[in-house]
Structure formats: C-alpha cells, structure tokens
Amino acid sequence: MTGQMPTSPTDDNAPLPEGVVAQTQRVMDNLVLVLQGVGLGLQHVVAARLFLTEFKRDYASMNAVYRAYFPATALPARTCIGVTALARDALVEIDFIAKRPGPG
C-alpha cells in the first residue's frame, strides 16, 4: 500500500491538520479507509513504516496516536524513520503492508 499523508480524503487541496497528533490521526484514518476499500482492516496489517520530519520532538506524540489504533497485543512490525522533509511539509507519513487471510 502506498504511503499515506495527512491529507483530506475528500479534498486533496485542503490544508493539512495542525500538529503531529492531528496529522497522525488523519493518516491513520486514511489508512483505515484504504484498507476498508480492499476488504481488510487493521488486524490484517503485518508491517508499517513511519516517517517523521521532527523525530525527536514528535515521536512520543505520534507513537501514542499510532498505538491507540491497534490492540496492545497485536502491534504490527514497524520501522520509524526520521526524514528531512515530506510532501506538502507534512510532519508524518505512514504506509502499511497488509496480508489478506487465506481460505479456510
């Protein structure tokens, strides 16, 4: 699945939410919509990559929002990377790898 930015799912030109908490919530909500669009949910996520422009400042806040979307006993594998910039001056971008359950 492609990386998701904190853009509005209905208006790509709308301003980004202010702050890493609101941006992380928007990104996670966007990812839930993408998963639902292919008949999957967060329980199917096996890995995530998270990108932060202000790693030291924003990691704890982003992590609290991110973890709230998953049961504590079912967190996917994860890599979190500090980057110098993201499109549209976003503070966070996240992508998932999800696995469709097999028959049976």
Summary of the structure (lengths in Angstrom):
residues: 104
radius of gyration: 13.5
end to end distance: 24.7
largest distance: 45.4
contacts: 282
relative contact order: 0.27
helix: 38%
strand: 21%
